[in-house]
Amino acid sequence: MAIYLTQESKVLVQGMTGGEGMKHTRRMLAAGTNVVGGVNPRKAGRTVDFDVPQRPHGRAGAPVSVPVFGSVADGIRATGADVTVVFVPPAFAEAAVVEAADAGIGLAVVITEGIPVHDAVAFTAHARTRGTRVIGPNCPGLITPGQAVAGIIPADIAGPGRIGLVSKSGTLTYQLMHELRDIGFSTCVGIGGDPVVGTSHIDCLTAFQDDPDTELIVLIGEIGGDAEERAAAHIRDHITKPVVGYVAGFTAPEGRTMGHAGAIVSGSAGTAAAKKAALEAAGVLVGDTPTRTAELVLSALAATR
């Protein structure tokens, strides 16, 4: 089991023919992702060949030809795609997500960073009215190890297992996956750290709670906003599985943006200490370093057996 993405997912890549799109499409294919097409109106009708030396799921390593469609709607009609990964430049990201939502895509994973906040507000709201889940923007995407990757998360960090991971930080997603590689993960979701994102900690917590093969949930937050405090309230009221957390930014100076656009502390609001306190009050074990967080995960798993 997994949340949002499986080996059965059929994935389009908007911006596949650009530099980043080409690089990460090749990596997604190598991870076993069923990439069924790219989208570029100027290159519709062409195919792009990817040299993929080895693929899981019993698929032989060989060049893979991926067709390019003129629109997301064309891609869905031809392939039955249900996921799109967006690699288009910031100025065109809103139009790309709106196009995908209007075409009926189920999941849009927006990797692009530097998208204006008002654009993110517009396309996340529009997607919601169309029943499209947006992950991101400015995120690494998600991975169901051993099955599929939608985004830029390396597939070889960790294998499949029973931990669900939701994180604001791409780098910390990778680190916790590495720290817990011997246990493995059901799905890891990088939701992004911008002020406006399409999928929240709460959305992922709910999905992991409902996933019978997720035994424990790891939540990674960071300074800025109140997402972690709202997640803590949700955990207290609705999550029965053990949750282990980590909050980045204890040494961040007040009033300065650190890394993500949403990671800014103003006064006592949005501090790492306040988030840690809220999570611990909800019964979450919170580590003070990523390594300590991984140790808490191992202890919590041992206590459930």
C-alpha positions as CSV (number, residue, x, y, z in Angstrom):
1,M,0.0,0.0,0.0
2,A,1.0,3.6,-0.4
3,I,-0.6,7.1,-0.5
4,Y,-1.1,9.2,-3.7
5,L,1.4,7.3,-5.9
6,T,1.9,3.6,-6.8
7,Q,3.5,1.6,-9.6
8,E,0.1,1.7,-11.4
9,S,0.1,5.5,-11.6
10,K,0.4,6.9,-15.1
11,V,2.6,9.9,-15.1
12,L,2.9,12.9,-17.5
13,V,5.7,15.4,-17.3
14,Q,5.0,19.0,-18.2
15,G,8.3,20.5,-19.2
16,M,9.8,17.1,-20.0
17,T,11.8,18.4,-22.9
18,G,13.7,21.0,-20.8
19,G,17.0,20.3,-19.1
20,E,15.6,19.5,-15.6
21,G,12.6,17.7,-17.1
22,M,14.8,15.4,-19.2
23,K,17.2,14.6,-16.3
24,H,14.5,13.8,-13.8
25,T,12.3,12.0,-16.3
26,R,15.2,9.6,-16.9
27,R,15.6,9.1,-13.1
28,M,11.8,8.5,-12.7
29,L,11.9,5.9,-15.4
30,A,14.9,4.2,-13.9
31,A,13.0,4.1,-10.6
32,G,10.1,2.2,-12.3
33,T,7.7,5.1,-12.7
34,N,5.3,4.6,-15.5
35,V,6.0,7.8,-17.4
36,V,3.5,7.8,-20.2
37,G,4.2,11.1,-21.9
38,G,5.6,14.6,-21.8
39,V,3.7,17.9,-22.6
40,N,5.0,20.6,-24.8
41,P,2.7,22.3,-27.4
42,R,5.7,23.2,-29.6
43,K,6.9,19.6,-29.8
44,A,3.7,17.6,-30.0
45,G,3.9,14.5,-32.0
46,R,7.6,13.8,-31.3
47,T,9.0,11.1,-29.1
48,V,12.0,11.4,-26.7
49,D,14.2,8.4,-26.2
50,F,15.7,7.8,-22.7
51,D,18.5,5.4,-22.0
52,V,17.4,3.5,-18.9
53,P,19.8,0.7,-18.2
54,Q,17.9,-1.0,-15.4
55,R,14.3,-0.8,-14.2
56,P,12.4,-2.6,-11.4
57,H,9.1,-4.4,-11.6
58,G,10.6,-7.0,-14.0
59,R,10.9,-4.4,-16.8
60,A,14.0,-4.9,-18.9
61,G,16.6,-2.2,-19.1
62,A,16.4,-0.7,-22.5
63,P,15.8,2.7,-24.3
64,V,12.4,4.0,-23.5
65,S,10.5,6.1,-26.0
66,V,8.2,8.7,-24.4
67,P,5.7,10.5,-26.6
68,V,5.2,14.3,-26.4
69,F,1.7,15.6,-26.4
70,G,0.5,19.1,-27.1
71,S,-1.7,19.4,-24.0
72,V,-2.4,17.6,-20.8
73,A,-5.9,16.7,-22.1
74,D,-4.3,15.1,-25.2
75,G,-2.0,13.1,-22.9
76,I,-4.8,11.9,-20.7
77,R,-7.0,10.9,-23.7
78,A,-4.1,8.9,-25.2
79,T,-2.7,7.3,-22.1
80,G,-5.1,7.5,-19.2
81,A,-2.6,9.5,-17.2
82,D,-3.6,10.4,-13.7
83,V,-0.5,12.2,-12.4
84,T,1.5,15.1,-13.8
85,V,4.8,16.4,-12.7
86,V,5.4,20.1,-13.4
87,F,8.9,21.3,-14.3
88,V,7.9,24.5,-16.2
89,P,9.4,27.9,-15.4
90,P,7.8,30.0,-12.6
91,A,6.1,32.4,-15.1
92,F,4.2,29.5,-16.7
93,A,3.5,27.4,-13.7
94,E,0.0,28.7,-12.9
95,A,-1.1,28.1,-16.5
96,A,0.4,24.6,-16.4
97,V,-1.4,23.6,-13.2
98,V,-4.7,25.1,-14.3
99,E,-4.5,23.3,-17.6
100,A,-3.8,20.0,-15.8
101,A,-6.7,20.5,-13.4
102,D,-9.1,21.5,-16.2
103,A,-8.1,18.3,-18.1
104,G,-9.1,16.2,-15.0
105,I,-5.7,15.1,-13.7
106,G,-5.9,13.6,-10.2
107,L,-2.5,14.6,-8.9
108,A,-0.3,17.5,-9.9
109,V,3.2,17.6,-8.4
110,V,4.7,21.1,-8.8
111,I,8.5,21.0,-8.5
112,T,9.1,24.5,-9.7
113,E,10.4,27.0,-7.2
114,G,10.2,30.8,-7.3
115,I,6.5,30.8,-8.1
116,P,4.8,34.1,-7.0
117,V,2.5,33.6,-4.0
118,H,-0.5,35.0,-5.8
119,D,0.0,32.5,-8.6
120,A,0.2,29.6,-6.0
121,V,-3.0,30.9,-4.3
122,A,-4.8,30.9,-7.7
123,F,-3.8,27.5,-9.0
124,T,-4.2,25.6,-5.7
125,A,-7.7,27.1,-5.3
126,H,-8.6,26.3,-8.9
127,A,-7.2,22.8,-8.6
128,R,-9.3,22.2,-5.5
129,T,-12.5,23.1,-7.4
130,R,-11.6,20.5,-10.0
131,G,-10.8,17.7,-7.6
132,T,-7.1,17.8,-8.4
133,R,-4.6,17.3,-5.5
134,V,-1.6,19.6,-5.8
135,I,1.7,18.7,-4.1
136,G,4.1,21.7,-3.8
137,P,5.1,24.1,-5.3
138,N,8.8,24.3,-4.6
139,C,8.9,20.7,-3.4
140,P,10.9,17.5,-4.2
141,G,7.7,15.6,-4.9
142,L,7.0,12.1,-3.5
143,I,8.2,8.6,-3.7
144,T,6.7,5.2,-2.9
145,P,10.0,3.2,-2.7
146,G,10.2,0.2,-4.9
147,Q,7.2,1.4,-7.0
148,A,7.4,5.0,-8.3
149,V,8.8,8.5,-8.0
150,A,7.0,11.7,-9.0
151,G,9.6,14.4,-8.7
152,I,13.2,14.6,-7.9
153,I,13.7,12.4,-4.8
154,P,16.5,9.9,-5.4
155,A,15.1,6.4,-5.6
156,D,18.1,4.7,-4.1
157,I,18.1,6.3,-0.6
158,A,15.7,3.8,1.0
159,G,13.6,0.9,0.2
160,P,10.0,0.0,0.9
161,G,8.8,-0.4,4.5
162,R,6.2,0.7,7.0
163,I,7.1,4.4,7.8
164,G,5.2,7.2,6.3
165,L,7.1,10.5,5.9
166,V,5.7,14.0,5.3
167,S,8.2,16.9,5.2
168,K,8.4,20.6,4.4
169,S,12.1,20.3,3.6
170,G,13.5,18.4,0.7
171,T,17.0,18.0,2.2
172,L,15.6,16.7,5.4
173,T,13.4,14.3,3.5
174,Y,16.5,12.8,2.0
175,Q,18.4,12.7,5.3
176,L,15.6,11.0,7.3
177,M,15.1,8.5,4.5
178,H,18.9,7.7,4.7
179,E,18.8,7.5,8.5
180,L,15.9,5.1,8.4
181,R,16.9,3.2,5.2
182,D,17.1,-0.2,7.1
183,I,13.4,0.2,8.1
184,G,12.0,1.6,4.8
185,F,9.0,3.7,3.9
186,S,5.5,3.3,2.6
187,T,5.5,6.7,0.9
188,C,7.6,9.9,1.5
189,V,5.9,13.2,0.6
190,G,7.8,16.5,0.3
191,I,5.0,19.1,0.6
192,G,7.2,22.2,0.1
193,G,8.0,25.1,2.3
194,D,6.4,28.0,0.5
195,P,3.7,30.1,2.3
196,V,1.0,28.5,0.1
197,V,1.1,24.7,-0.7
198,G,-1.5,22.5,-2.1
199,T,-1.1,19.5,0.3
200,S,-0.6,20.0,4.0
201,H,0.8,18.0,6.8
202,I,-2.8,17.3,7.9
203,D,-3.7,15.8,4.5
204,C,-0.8,13.4,4.6
205,L,-1.3,12.5,8.2
206,T,-4.9,11.6,7.4
207,A,-3.8,9.5,4.4
208,F,-1.2,7.7,6.4
209,Q,-3.6,7.0,9.2
210,D,-5.9,5.4,6.6
211,D,-3.1,3.4,5.0
212,P,-3.1,-0.1,6.6
213,D,0.6,-0.6,5.7
214,T,1.9,2.5,7.4
215,E,2.8,1.7,10.9
216,L,4.4,5.0,12.1
217,I,4.5,8.5,10.7
218,V,7.4,10.9,10.7
219,L,6.5,14.6,10.4
220,I,9.2,17.2,9.5
221,G,8.4,20.8,10.0
222,E,10.3,24.1,10.1
223,I,10.0,27.6,11.4
224,G,7.3,30.0,10.0
225,G,3.6,29.9,9.8
226,D,1.4,27.6,12.0
227,A,1.2,24.4,9.9
228,E,2.9,22.4,12.6
229,E,0.6,23.7,15.4
230,R,-2.5,22.8,13.3
231,A,-1.0,19.4,12.6
232,A,-0.5,18.9,16.3
233,A,-4.1,19.6,17.0
234,H,-5.1,17.1,14.2
235,I,-2.8,14.5,15.6
236,R,-4.3,14.9,19.1
237,D,-7.8,14.5,17.8
238,H,-7.6,12.1,14.9
239,I,-4.3,10.2,14.6
240,T,-3.9,6.9,16.5
241,K,-0.6,5.8,15.0
242,P,2.6,6.9,16.6
243,V,4.1,10.1,15.2
244,V,7.7,11.2,15.5
245,G,8.6,14.8,14.6
246,Y,11.5,17.1,13.9
247,V,11.3,20.9,13.5
248,A,14.2,22.7,11.7
249,G,15.2,26.2,12.6
250,F,15.9,26.4,16.4
251,T,18.9,28.8,15.7
252,A,17.1,30.9,13.1
253,P,17.3,34.7,13.8
254,E,14.0,36.6,14.2
255,G,12.7,38.3,11.1
256,R,15.0,36.6,8.5
257,T,13.8,34.1,5.9
258,M,15.7,30.9,6.1
259,G,15.7,28.7,3.0
260,H,12.1,28.5,2.1
261,A,9.9,31.5,1.5
262,G,7.6,30.5,4.2
263,A,10.3,29.9,6.8
264,I,10.3,33.3,8.6
265,V,9.8,34.0,12.3
266,S,8.1,37.1,13.6
267,G,8.2,37.6,17.3
268,S,7.1,34.4,19.1
269,A,5.0,33.3,16.2
270,G,6.3,30.4,14.1
271,T,9.3,29.6,16.3
272,A,10.8,26.1,16.4
273,A,10.3,26.0,20.2
274,A,6.6,26.8,19.9
275,K,6.1,24.1,17.3
276,K,8.0,21.5,19.3
277,A,5.9,22.3,22.4
278,A,2.6,22.0,20.4
279,L,3.7,18.7,18.9
280,E,4.9,17.2,22.2
281,A,1.6,18.3,23.9
282,A,-0.2,16.2,21.3
283,G,1.9,13.2,22.2
284,V,4.5,13.4,19.4
285,L,8.0,12.4,20.1
286,V,10.2,15.3,18.8
287,G,13.9,15.0,18.1
288,D,16.4,17.8,18.5
289,T,18.5,16.6,15.5
290,P,17.6,14.4,12.5
291,T,19.7,11.6,13.9
292,R,18.0,11.8,17.3
293,T,14.7,11.8,15.4
294,A,15.6,8.6,13.7
295,E,16.5,7.1,17.1
296,L,13.1,8.0,18.4
297,V,11.5,6.3,15.4
298,L,13.4,3.1,16.1
299,S,12.4,3.2,19.8
300,A,8.7,3.9,18.9
301,L,8.6,1.0,16.5
302,A,10.2,-1.3,19.1
303,A,7.6,-0.3,21.6
304,T,4.7,-1.3,19.3
305,R,6.0,-4.9,18.8
